[in-house]
Structure formats: C-alpha cells, structure tokens
C-alpha cells in the first residue's frame, strides 16, 4: 500500500533512518556516518596542527579552508538533526517545534551545537578561529554518537553519578582536613607556601591525587607524618572512583552482550522450548570467538569439536569440494556445525568468515550433554534435518553416517533461509 503521508514527512523519516535509526544497517547510513566521523577526525587534526607555529605559518590558508569546510559540514548536520528531531521515539508525541527544542537542549544537541559554535562566533566576532580552540577540541565529544564504547562510558557516569559525587565530597573533605593539619603544623615554618589554608589546599590536593609535583614538601617530623597519612588516603581516594567506574563499565558491557546473546539463543529453534533458566545455563557454556574476513572456521574432513552461533557478522559455507560445491551464506542469528558433532562425524563442509564476525561456540561435549538431558533438543534437531533432507538423524544411535553439518536458524530448507 502506498505511503499516503506528505513527501516532506517521508523525506524526514528517510533522513532520520539514515542518520539515526538504521545508520548501521544500510549502505547509505554507513557511508554518511563514516563521512561525518571523517570530518570530525579532520577537524580535530587541523586544530592540533594549528598549534604548531611552523605548520600554522606555512599552511595557514589550507588549514583555514579545511576548518571552514568542516564547520559548514557540521552546521548542515546540526540543522538536519534539528529537522528530524520529531522522528525520535521520545519526541514523536510532541509538536515539531517542541521536538526540535527538546533535541537542542538535550546533551547530544548541546554537543552538536558546540561543534558549530566556532563558525557562528567567528562570523560576528573575532576573525581568528584559533581563539576558539577549546570549543573546536570539544567536537571530540561527538564521537559518543558513533562509538558504543563512549556511549557505554557516558551511561556509566550517568548511572553512577551519586556514587561519584560522594567520592568528590569525600575528596573535598579530605583535602580540607589535610590542608588544615599541614597549615597548623608548618604554617610558621613555610609561611610563603603553607601560611594559609587555601595555600595548603594546593599541597593537599596534589598529594591526595598522588601527583606529587614536589613544589611543596614538609620540613618537620609532624608535617611528614601528616603527609604520610595524606598519601595513603590519596590511594584510597583514587581507587574509589576508578573501581566504581570500572565495575559499572564491565557490568554495562556484560549486560549488553547478555541481552544480545540471550535474544539470539532464545530464538534458535533448538532451544525455543526451553525455560529461561535452561537458556541461562546454555549461555554459561558458550565461549566467544572473533574471526576476521577470510578466516577459516573449520574445513571439510576435520573432526567436529563444536557448534557455532553467529552473534554478529556473516559466514559462507562451501558444501562439497571448493570447485564444484555450492556456497551458502549465513548471517547473524543462524547456527551451524551441530549435526557433525552429534553424529561424531567429520565435517562435510568448509566454513569461512566473509566479514569480521563474532561467534558463540558450544563445545561438543556440552552439546551432547544438553541433548542427552533435554530430549526436546534431540527432537528439534531431528525435525530440522528431516524437514531439510527428508532423512532423520535418529540421535539415539551413536554412530550414524552422512548429512551436511550446516543448519539454518529456521526450520526451513537451507536454500530458503539464506
């Protein structure tokens, strides 16, 4: 049925899918976002190079033109993101103007605004864009939109803000106490450095953070004792926020992988009848494996030692000899290699990665244990193979011959699932 919406609304949704919704799943989206990342790197590189006097003097015009080009690109991107704001799920119930304003005042909108602010300020203010070098360097924050790692880190900082603020309060209290103690102990001995509590706070913060510039050092035994306590306390002060962030970051990554892996394993026909507890048990048995483009996962004739789930990427199966056999591709969510494992037969196909892929590997012994413990899995495998080949594995028989060892993630013929 044709889309009856006005062309303007359809165009807005299309642009939104390119920049936001399906940016990683479409060729146009990947190209556009990679282009923006390129201009980000180019802009930051120009800012860094301009700080070198010789390069700035010799290449002043090319550097200025490049910076101006980057600013124009960011300005156009910023306007487009304001325009497509009503397509964002949180803003869809708002009017276009309100949705655009909500985006402008959002953290990501503020970062995008700071990226183009140097151009607008230069147009109405000083002509030298170098005076805005700090704002230009802040463009590095735009990488949060394109980097899952940075997004995870920002998520951690947001979720742990109360704990981190508490660490900051503790650090401030420790700084004040250490500075006061040192001022009392050595204020008369070193009046120019520790004569006031504010002066002593510089020494305290440098010592607590374990930086230790050495510009202020205790001269008395009492001062050295206070400094020793401050140094030990500083180790705790640094360890607290680092431990909080590291633990939370690890949990975020683990939770994200857990959700992705759970959804993939749960929709595999072999495990569709299992309970949540059974699936969680299976996930504990899985081992992650990264393969690059062109890597051979296993070859025809090799012993079968594991079955594989494709968590991300794509693989190609060569069924039969390389020069005569047909080739089939499996993508994210499919699985392969389980039949040869269960039949204790050699691999009847060669599997290669056609892109960088992340696999989840289930060891042969673990798969056989699951089949023996869960008769439903054995029945599912028999049904899949019988529906594809017209044959039955009869998994109760330990030594069976034949069959390809590649099965798609749906109970359909292999040709229909790729």
N, C-alpha and C positions, 0 to 999 in steps of 0.2 A: 504494500500500500504506500503510495507516495507520501512524503512528508509535507503536511499542509502548513507548516509554520512559515513565517516570512523568511525571505532569503537572509536578512540581517541576523536573525536568531540562529538559523542553521550555520551561517558562517562563523558566528561567535562560538557555537558549540564545537565546530570543527577545529577552530584555532585552539580552543581550550583542550581538546583531546590531544592535539599536537604538543602543547606546552606542558600540560599537567597530567591529564587522565591516562592517556596511552603513550606517554612520551617514550617509554622503553620498549613498547610492543610494536611500533610502526617504524618503517624506514624513514619517513619524513620527520617523525618526532625525534628519533635518534640523531638525525642529521642536524636539525635545528638546535637541539640542546647541546650537541657537541660543538656547534658553531659558537654558541654563547659561552661555553667553557673556554673555547679557544680565545675569544676576545677578552675574557677575564684574565687568562694567563698572559696574553699580550699586554694588557693594560698594566698589570702588576709588574711585568718585566720592564716596561717603559719607565714606570715610576722608580724602580730600583736603579736602572741605568742612568736616569737623570741626576741621581745623587753623586755620580762620578763626574767631577768637574771637566776632565779631558773629553769624555764622551759627550757631555752636555754641550761643550763648546764646538766640537767637531760635527755633531749630528743633531744640532738644535732643531732645525726645520723638520727632518724626518720624524724625530721624536714627538714634536708638537702635532704634526699631521696625524700620526698614529694615535696619539692620545685623543685628539679631536674625533677621529673616526670611532674609537671605542666608546666615547661619550655619546655620540649620536646613536650607535647601536643600542646602548643601554637605555637611552631616552625613549627610543622606539619600543623596546621591550617593556619598559615601565608603563608606557601608555597602553600597550596591548594588554598587559596584565590587569590594569585597572578596568579596561573594557570587558574582559572575560570574567571579571570577579563574580557576576551573578550566576555563573555556571558552577561555582564551587558549592559543594553539598551544604555546608553550614549557612551559605548566603542565599540559597535558592528561594526561600520564602520571603526574602526582602525585595524591596523595590530596587531597580538598577542603581539609582544614586546612593541609596543606603548600603547596598552591597559593595559598591566601589569604595565608599568611605570606610567601610569595615576592613576592606583589604588594605587601604592606605595606612590605617593606624595599627594594623597587625604587625608583629615583629618582622615577618618576612617583607611586608610592604615598606617598613621603615628602612630595612637594609637596602632594598631596591632604590628607595629614594636617596639614601646617602651615596649610592653608586653614581647617580646622575647629578647630584648637588654641585660638584665642582664646575660643571659646564654652566649651570644656571647662575652660580655666583660669579663666575668669570665674565659672563655676558653683561652683568650690571655692576660689577665691582672691579677689582684689580685684574689686569690683563695677564698676569703671570700665573699660570695654573699651578706652579710649583709651591705657591703659598698654601695650597690645599692638599699637600702631600698626604696628610693624615687621613683625610676623607677618601682619598684615592686608594690608600692601602686598605681601608675598611671594606673595599669591594671583595676582599678575600672571604668575607662572611657570606657572600652569595653562594659559595661552594656548598653551603649547608643544604641548598635545594637539590644539588646534583650528587652529593656524597651521602650514602647511607650511614657511613661511619660518623660523619659530623652531625647528622640528624639524630643518631643514637646518643651521641655525647650531649647535645642540647637537651634531649629528652631526659637524660640522667641528671643534668644540672637542674632542670625544672622539677623533677620528682624529688630530688634530694635537697631542695633549696633550704628547707627548715634546718636540716642537719648541718649543712654547710654554713648557714648563718650562725648557728650555735657555735660552730668551730671558730668563726670570726669573732664572736663575742668573747669566747674563752681566750683567744689570742690577744684581744684588746685588753682584757683584764690582766693577763699575764705580763703584757708589755708595761702596763701602768705600775703593777707591783714591782717588777724588776727595775724599772726606771727610778721609782721612788726609793727603793732599797739602795741602789747604787748612788743616787744623789745624796742620801744620808751618809753613806759610807765614805764617799770620795768627793763630795761636793767642795770641801775645803782644800783637798789635795790637788784636784784638777778643775778649778773654777771655770776655766775657759771652755771645757768640754762637758763637764758634769755639774756645773754650778746651778742649773735649774732642772726641774723635772722634764720640761719639754726637750732640753738638750739631751738629757739622759735617755729619753724615749727613742732617740735615733740609735743609740748604742743598743738598747733593749730589743728593738725590732730587728736590727741586723743580726744580733746574737741568737734570738729566738728562731729566726728563719735559717739559721746555720750558714749564713752568707759569710760573715766574719771578715769585713774589709780590713780590720786592723788599724783603723784611724783612731779608735778609742780603745784603750786597754786598761784593765785595773792595775793600780800601783800598790795596793795594800793587800794584806792577807784576807781581811774581811771582804774586800772587793773581789778578790779571786774566788772566794767561797761562793759569793753571790753569783759570779759569772759562771761557775761550775754548775750550780743549780739551774741557772737560766739556760745553759747549753743543753743539759739533759731534758729540761722541759721543752726546749725547742724541738728536739727529736720527736717528742710526743705530739707537739703542735703540728708538725709537718705530716706525721704519719696518719693522723686522724682524717683530714680531708682526702688525702691520697687513697687511703683504704676505703673510705666511703664511696668515692667516685669509681675506683677500680672494681669494687664489688658490685655496685649498681650497674656499671657498664657491662660487666660479664653477665649479669642476670638479664639485661635487656637483649643482648645478643643471643643468649641461650633461649630466652622466651620466644624471640622472633624465629629462630631456627626450629624450635619445638613446634610452634604453630604451623609453620610451613610443612615440616616433615609429618606432623600428625595428620593434616588435611590430605596429604598425598597418600600416606599409608592407609588411611581410613577409606579412601575411595577405590583402592585396589580391590578387584573382585575377590581375590583370595581371602581378604581379611574383612570384607564388608559385613559379615555376620558376627564378628567378634565384639565383645564388650569393650568399654573404654579402658578397663583395667588390663585386658588382654593386649590391646593396641599399645598401651603404655609399656607393657612388658616387652613387646616386639621392638619398640623404639630403643629400649636399652641394649638390645642385641645388635643394632645397626651401627656400622662404622662408616664415617665419612671418607670419601676419596675424591681428590681433584685430578682431572685429566685435562690435558691441553689438546688443541686441534691436531689431529693426525695420530694421536696416541692409540695404540692397540690395547684394548681392554682384555681380550683373550683371543686366541687363534683356534681355528678348526683343528681338531685332533688332540688338543690339550686336555688334561684331566679337569673335570668340573669341581671347583673348590668353593663356589659361592654363587648366589644370585644377586642381581643388581636392580636398584630402583633409581630412576633418573630424577633427581631433585631439581636440576637446572641444566639446560643445555640440550644437545642433540647428539645421537649416535647413529651409525649406519651399520647394518648387518649384511654381511655377504653370505648368502645361503648357497652353499656349494662352492666349487672351485672359483677362484677370483675372476678368471677369464670367461667362465660360462654361467656361473650362478647369478641369480637375480639379487638386487640390492634393495633393502628396505630401510627406511629411516624411522626412528622412534624419538619422541621429544619428551619434554617434562611431563611426569605423571605415569609414564609407561615403566614396565619392568621386563627383565629378560634373564635367561640363564637358569631358570629353576628346574626345567624338565630334565636336563642332563644331570643335574645334582641329584634329583630324586631317583633317577634310574641308574645312578652310578655309572654313567656312560661318558665317553669322550665328547668334547664339544663338536657339534656338527655345523658350526658357523663361526665366522670371524667377525668380531665387533670392533669398530673403530669410532673414535670421537670425531665428529665433523665440526665441532666448536668446543670452546672451553666448557667443560661440564663438571657438575658436582654430582657424584653418585653416592648412594647409600648401599652399603654392602652387607648382606646377610650370609654368614658363614654356612657352609654345607651342613655341618653337624647341627647347628642351631635350627636350620630349616627342617631337617629330618626330624628333630625333636619336636618341633611345632606340629608337623604333620602327624606324628605318632600320638601326640597329646590332643590334637584337635582334628577329629575325623572330618569335620566340616571343611577344613582346608583341603584335605585329600579329595573330597567330593568335588570341590570347586575346580581344582586342577584337572580332574578327570573330565568335568563338563566343558571346560575351556578347550582342552586338547581335542575332545571328541567333537565339539562343535566346529573346530577349525579343520580337523583332518579326517573326521569320521572314525577315528580309532580311539581306544580307551587305554590309558596308561596302566590301569589295574595296579595301583600303588602298593597293594598288599604283597605283590610279587617283588622280591628284592632285585632280581636280575632280569631286566627287560631290555630289549634291543630296539634301535631305530628312533625316529622322531627328531625334529629340529628342536633346539633348546631356546627358542625365542618366542615369547608370548606377549601380546599387547595387553594394555591395561583395561580392555573391554572384552566382553565375551562375544567377539565377532571374528570373522576370518581376518588374517593378518593384513590382507590387501585393503580391507575396508577401514582399518584403524590407523593407517599411516597417511 
